Every structure is written in structure tokens, then in C-alpha cells.
Amino acid sequence: MMNFAFTRACGVLAGAVMMASAASAQVSESEMEALAAAAREEGTMTFYTSSSEATVAILVEAFQKEYPGINVNVLRLPSGALNTRYGNEVASSVYEADLFNSATTDLFEVHEDWWQPMTEELIPNLVHWPESAKTKNYLHASFSEHGLVYNTELLQDPPTSWEDILDERYTGRCLMIDPRTSPTFVSFYHLLRVSYGDEFLVKLREQNCTFAAAGLPASQEVGAGGALIGFPVTVSQVNEPKAMGAPIDRVRPSSGSDIPAHGIVQYYGVPVNSSHPNAARLYLNWFLSGAAQQLECSTGGYSSPHPEVEGCDPVSEKFHPARFDISAEERAEVLSLLGVDG
């Protein structure tokens, strides 16, 4: 678990975006002052997240600057590992997480009783949040489209479509995220299968790509020259090692493909069993503000569900959120076509 001790000044946030809403008067100044006071009394919050480590660091720093006296501890893991850890903790009656964020809906849908109802009483800024991005016990935020990372020193003409990844020059020199690590990646390969047929996944298997556990290590390995390309990855998973000097860049093969643009949506919920529920509520409420949404988008590669937030990546008209309703039979077929065991 990382405890972000920030020393870098985050600067003045961009002006808050006014999320016009007739219901905005419902969020009174006294309510917010009371929530902030209760959060400061708790003094700390533990945040379980699958979002980009660098982006979360920037957001947490800004939150702590806005609300001094509240320490935020962050545990960042890929969604599959994070879900497993949290599920095991709950099964053992261990309640570390005060706020939970994953790129899958598994725990929210299967264990509805683990989460507080998403109401305006819980999170006042929900009055501004689009109805399409809310459910009874969690909310949607932060869209990120999947793309492909490539080594800029070893490859000058990267793939421009998903069909291009089958080119023989990538045989044995490619990385692909292991579909067994998360339903998100089962969804990605399932979309390729639905769009191009079984033969596409068979040919992809014959490319002898090395499996990676997640997008960030895939980008790091491509940057180290271990492969020419890696997929599927989000912008943030490429930007982090790129900012540290890795010779990599990202392309969007969906722009040259007939299939939808597959991607991740981040989901947030407040656990019922939380030691610091007010700090979690305050953070999530702040995160839904125009200023925080704009700040997240400024880190690159994110789109907000709220259309009035400026500076965000546009959501492709073909955007296809990762599916979590793929049957066990279909999952097994996808894995079999890719040559892996379930």
C-alpha cells in the first residue's frame, strides 16, 4: 500500500466547470461544511483503485490541498487483482477500503449489499451527475479507450487497424494482455472474435505473442525493446513510462478498423463497512466536481461522463465499454481460440 506524501505544488486548478443543474441549490454550503468537518475529524481515508497511479497521485494531491488534514492512503492494483484482494478481505471481515474504484462491475453487481446506496444524501454532487452514469450502488466515471503501444525506435510504421496486428513482422515480437487476468480483456478479445470471427483469434494465437499481466508492464516491456507492439493499453498506461523516457507511443487501431472502439470505464462505490466513510464521501464528492474532472482529463487519455467538462478526450461514437456479461461458455471458447487454459 502506498501512502502518497506529496511535496510538489499542484498549482492553481483550472477554473471550475459549472455543471448547470436546476437541482444545484440542493447542495448547500452548510451541508458541505458539515461533511468536510466530519471528514477532517476522521483524518484519513484508504482508497482502493485500479486507475492510473500517476493520475491518482495528482488527484489525491489536489484533494489534500483543497482539504488539508485528511491523509489519503492509496492501494493501486489492476482490477482483477484488486477485486480478488477486496473480496478476500471482506470474506475475512477485514475492512481496509473506505473508497473502492475498479474497472469492472463484478463486485458491485454480485455483492450489492457491500456498498452504500448512491444517493444525493451520500454524495451531494450527484445532483450534477448524468443519470446514465449512476446506478443504485455505484457510479460510472473516467472513460479510457484501448489502443496499442509501440517502440518508436524499432518501429516507424505501427499498425493502423486491429487487422494489422496479424502482420508477420510482429510474429514473436508482440505482447498481449492475458485474458485470464480480468474480464475486461476477455471482453476485448470477445469483441475481436465477434467482429472478425474465430479465425482471427486463431491467427492471433499463431503470432506467438507473449502474455502480459496488465497494460502498464506491457508498455514498459515494449519500451525496453522486449517487443515491437503491445495491446490493449490505455493512454495513461503508455504516458507513465513515456514520461520517464521510454521510447514508446500509442496508436488507436480502432480508427482504422470496422469494429467498435473498446475501452474501460472506471466505477466507484463506497463500502458499507468503512472506517472513514465521511472522508470517502468527501473525496468522491470532490472528484465529481467540474474542477476535479477537468484535472483528471488534463492528465491525458480520460473522458468524463459529464458533457460540460472541458479538456477531456472525446468519446468515440463507436465506443464499446468492456462487457461483464460474457458467459462462462463464451469465455472458455475465447481462451481456447487464443490457446490458453481457463
C-alpha positions in Angstrom: 0.0 0.0 0.0 1.3 3.4 -0.9 0.9 6.5 1.3 1.3 9.4 -1.1 3.4 12.1 0.8 3.2 14.9 -1.7 5.7 17.7 -1.8 5.2 19.0 -5.3 2.9 22.0 -5.6 0.0 21.2 -7.8 -0.6 24.8 -8.8 -3.9 26.5 -9.2 -6.6 24.3 -10.6 -8.3 25.3 -13.8 -11.5 27.2 -13.1 -14.3 25.0 -12.0 -16.6 24.0 -14.8 -20.2 24.9 -13.9 -22.3 21.8 -14.2 -25.6 23.6 -14.7 -28.4 21.9 -12.9 -31.7 23.0 -11.6 -31.1 20.8 -8.6 -27.8 22.5 -7.8 -29.4 24.5 -5.0 -29.9 21.2 -3.1 -26.2 21.2 -2.3 -26.0 23.8 0.4 -22.8 25.3 1.8 -23.7 24.2 5.3 -24.0 20.6 4.1 -20.6 20.7 2.6 -19.0 22.3 5.6 -20.5 19.6 7.8 -19.3 16.8 5.6 -15.8 18.4 5.4 -15.7 18.8 9.2 -16.7 15.1 9.7 -14.0 14.0 7.3 -11.3 16.1 9.0 -12.3 14.5 12.3 -11.7 11.1 10.8 -8.4 12.5 9.5 -7.6 9.7 7.0 -9.0 7.6 4.1 -7.9 4.4 2.3 -8.6 4.4 -1.4 -8.5 1.1 -3.4 -8.2 1.9 -7.1 -7.4 0.4 -10.5 -6.9 3.9 -12.1 -3.6 5.2 -13.3 -1.1 5.6 -10.4 0.2 8.9 -11.8 -3.3 10.3 -12.3 -4.5 9.2 -8.9 -1.4 10.8 -7.3 -2.2 14.1 -9.0 -5.9 13.9 -7.9 -5.0 13.0 -4.3 -2.5 15.8 -4.1 -5.1 18.3 -5.3 -7.8 16.9 -2.9 -5.4 17.1 0.1 -4.6 20.7 -0.9 -8.3 21.5 -1.0 -9.0 19.7 2.3 -5.8 19.8 4.4 -5.7 17.5 7.4 -7.1 14.5 5.6 -4.5 11.9 4.7 -5.2 9.6 1.8 -3.6 6.1 1.6 -3.8 4.5 -1.8 -3.7 0.9 -2.8 -3.4 0.6 -6.6 -3.7 -2.7 -8.4 -5.1 -4.0 -11.7 -8.8 -4.6 -11.5 -8.7 -8.4 -11.3 -6.1 -8.4 -8.5 -7.9 -5.6 -6.7 -11.3 -7.3 -6.8 -9.7 -10.5 -5.6 -8.0 -8.8 -2.7 -11.0 -6.8 -1.6 -13.3 -9.9 -1.9 -10.9 -11.9 0.3 -10.7 -9.1 2.8 -14.5 -8.9 3.1 -14.7 -12.7 3.4 -12.2 -12.4 6.3 -14.1 -9.5 7.9 -11.2 -7.1 7.2 -12.4 -3.7 6.1 -9.5 -1.5 4.9 -11.0 0.2 2.0 -13.0 3.4 2.5 -13.5 4.1 -1.2 -13.4 1.5 -3.9 -12.7 2.0 -7.7 -12.4 -0.8 -10.2 -12.7 -1.0 -14.0 -15.1 -3.9 -13.6 -18.6 -4.1 -12.1 -18.2 -7.7 -10.7 -18.2 -6.8 -7.0 -20.8 -4.1 -7.4 -23.3 -6.3 -9.3 -22.7 -9.6 -7.4 -22.5 -8.2 -3.9 -24.9 -5.3 -3.9 -25.1 -5.4 -0.1 -21.4 -4.5 0.2 -22.0 -0.9 -1.0 -23.8 2.1 0.3 -26.7 3.4 -1.8 -25.6 6.1 -4.3 -27.8 8.9 -3.2 -27.5 12.7 -3.1 -27.6 12.4 0.7 -24.4 10.3 0.5 -22.7 12.3 -2.3 -24.2 15.8 -2.7 -22.6 16.4 -6.1 -24.7 13.5 -7.6 -27.3 16.2 -8.4 -24.9 17.3 -11.2 -24.0 13.8 -12.4 -25.7 12.4 -15.5 -28.4 9.8 -14.8 -26.9 7.5 -17.3 -23.7 7.3 -15.2 -25.4 6.4 -11.9 -26.7 3.1 -10.5 -28.3 2.4 -7.1 -25.0 1.4 -5.5 -22.1 2.7 -7.7 -21.4 5.3 -10.4 -19.6 5.4 -13.7 -16.7 7.7 -14.4 -13.5 8.1 -16.5 -13.8 6.5 -19.9 -10.5 5.3 -21.4 -10.2 3.8 -24.9 -8.0 0.8 -25.6 -5.2 1.2 -28.1 -1.8 -0.2 -29.0 1.7 0.8 -27.7 4.8 0.5 -29.9 8.5 1.1 -29.7 9.3 4.3 -31.6 13.0 3.3 -32.0 12.2 -0.1 -33.5 9.1 0.7 -35.4 8.3 3.7 -37.6 5.0 2.5 -39.1 2.9 1.0 -36.4 -0.4 -0.8 -37.0 -3.3 1.4 -38.1 -6.0 -1.2 -37.6 -6.6 -4.2 -35.5 -6.2 -6.4 -38.6 -2.6 -5.1 -38.9 -1.5 -6.9 -35.7 -1.6 -10.1 -37.7 1.3 -8.9 -39.9 4.1 -11.4 -39.9 6.7 -8.8 -38.8 5.1 -8.9 -35.3 5.3 -12.7 -35.0 7.1 -13.5 -31.8 7.6 -9.8 -31.2 4.3 -8.8 -29.7 2.8 -8.5 -26.2 -0.9 -9.1 -25.5 -2.7 -8.8 -22.1 -3.5 -12.2 -20.7 -7.3 -12.5 -20.9 -7.3 -14.6 -17.7 -6.3 -11.5 -15.6 -9.6 -9.7 -15.9 -13.0 -9.8 -17.5 -12.0 -6.6 -19.2 -9.6 -8.4 -21.5 -12.0 -11.3 -22.1 -14.4 -8.6 -23.3 -11.7 -7.1 -25.7 -10.8 -10.5 -27.3 -14.5 -11.4 -27.4 -15.2 -8.2 -29.4 -12.4 -9.2 -31.9 -14.0 -12.6 -32.2 -17.5 -11.2 -32.8 -16.2 -8.7 -35.3 -13.7 -10.8 -37.3 -14.6 -14.4 -36.5 -12.9 -17.3 -34.8 -10.1 -17.4 -37.4 -8.9 -14.0 -36.3 -8.2 -15.3 -32.8 -6.6 -18.4 -34.2 -4.2 -16.3 -36.3 -3.6 -14.0 -33.3 -2.6 -17.1 -31.3 -0.2 -18.1 -34.1 1.5 -14.7 -33.8 3.1 -16.2 -30.6 2.7 -13.1 -28.6 4.0 -13.1 -25.0 1.3 -12.6 -22.4 1.5 -9.6 -20.1 -0.4 -9.2 -16.8 -1.6 -5.6 -17.4 -1.2 -2.6 -19.7 1.5 -0.8 -17.7 4.0 -3.6 -17.6 3.3 -4.3 -21.3 4.2 -0.7 -22.1 7.3 -0.9 -20.0 8.4 -4.1 -21.8 7.8 -2.6 -25.2 9.8 0.4 -24.1 12.7 -1.9 -23.1 12.7 -3.4 -26.5 11.2 -6.7 -25.5 8.5 -6.4 -28.1 7.6 -4.2 -31.0 4.0 -3.7 -30.0 1.7 -4.4 -27.1 -2.1 -4.3 -26.7 -4.7 -3.5 -25.5 -3.5 -0.4 -23.5 -4.9 2.9 -22.4 -3.3 6.3 -22.8 -2.3 6.5 -19.1 -0.6 3.1 -19.3 1.6 4.5 -22.0 2.1 8.0 -20.7 3.6 6.9 -17.4 6.7 5.1 -18.8 6.9 7.5 -21.8 7.3 10.4 -19.3 10.2 8.6 -17.8 12.0 8.4 -21.1 10.7 5.1 -22.6 10.8 5.2 -26.4 7.1 4.4 -26.9 4.0 5.9 -28.2 0.3 4.9 -28.6 -2.0 4.5 -31.6 -5.7 3.9 -31.9 -6.2 0.9 -34.2 -10.0 1.3 -33.8 -9.8 4.4 -36.0 -8.8 2.3 -39.0 -11.0 -0.7 -38.1 -14.6 -1.5 -38.7 -15.2 -2.7 -35.1 -16.2 -0.5 -32.2 -13.6 1.2 -30.0 -13.3 -1.0 -27.0 -12.4 0.6 -23.7 -12.5 0.9 -19.9 -15.0 2.7 -17.7 -13.9 3.3 -14.1 -16.6 2.5 -11.4 -16.7 3.9 -7.9 -18.5 2.8 -4.7 -18.5 3.5 -1.0 -18.2 0.3 1.1 -20.9 -0.3 3.8 -18.2 -1.3 6.2 -15.9 1.7 6.1 -13.8 3.1 9.0 -13.7 6.6 7.5 -17.0 6.9 5.5 -17.1 10.7 5.6 -13.6 11.2 4.2 -14.6 8.7 1.4 -17.8 10.7 0.7 -15.9 13.9 0.7 -13.3 12.7 -1.8 -15.9 11.2 -4.1 -18.0 14.3 -3.9 -14.9 16.4 -4.8 -14.0 14.0 -7.6 -17.4 14.6 -9.2 -16.8 18.4 -9.3 -16.0 20.2 -12.5 -12.5 21.2 -11.3 -11.6 17.6 -10.4 -13.0 16.1 -13.6 -11.1 18.7 -15.6 -7.9 18.0 -13.7 -8.2 14.2 -14.3 -8.8 14.8 -18.1 -5.7 17.1 -18.2 -3.5 14.1 -17.2 -4.3 12.6 -20.6 -6.5 9.8 -22.0 -9.6 10.3 -20.0 -13.2 11.2 -21.0 -15.8 12.3 -18.5 -19.4 11.1 -18.5 -20.4 14.7 -17.9 -20.6 16.6 -21.3 -19.9 20.0 -19.8 -16.4 19.2 -18.6 -13.9 20.8 -20.9 -10.4 19.4 -21.9 -11.4 15.7 -21.9 -10.7 13.3 -24.7 -13.8 12.9 -26.9 -15.6 9.6 -26.5 -15.6 7.8 -29.8 -19.0 7.4 -31.4 -18.0 3.7 -31.7 -17.0 3.4 -28.0 -17.9 0.0 -26.6 -17.4 -0.3 -22.8 -16.0 -3.6 -21.6 -18.7 -6.2 -21.1 -19.0 -8.2 -18.0 -22.0 -10.4 -19.0 -20.0 -12.7 -21.2 -21.0 -16.3 -20.4 -18.6 -18.8 -18.9 -19.0 -20.9 -22.1 -18.1 -17.9 -24.4 -15.1 -17.1 -22.1 -13.9 -20.6 -22.4 -14.2 -20.5 -26.2 -12.2 -17.3 -26.4 -9.5 -18.7 -24.2 -9.4 -21.9 -26.2 -9.1 -20.0 -29.5 -6.2 -18.0 -28.0 -4.5 -21.2 -26.9 -4.8 -20.8 -23.1 -6.4 -22.7 -20.4 -9.1 -21.2 -18.2 
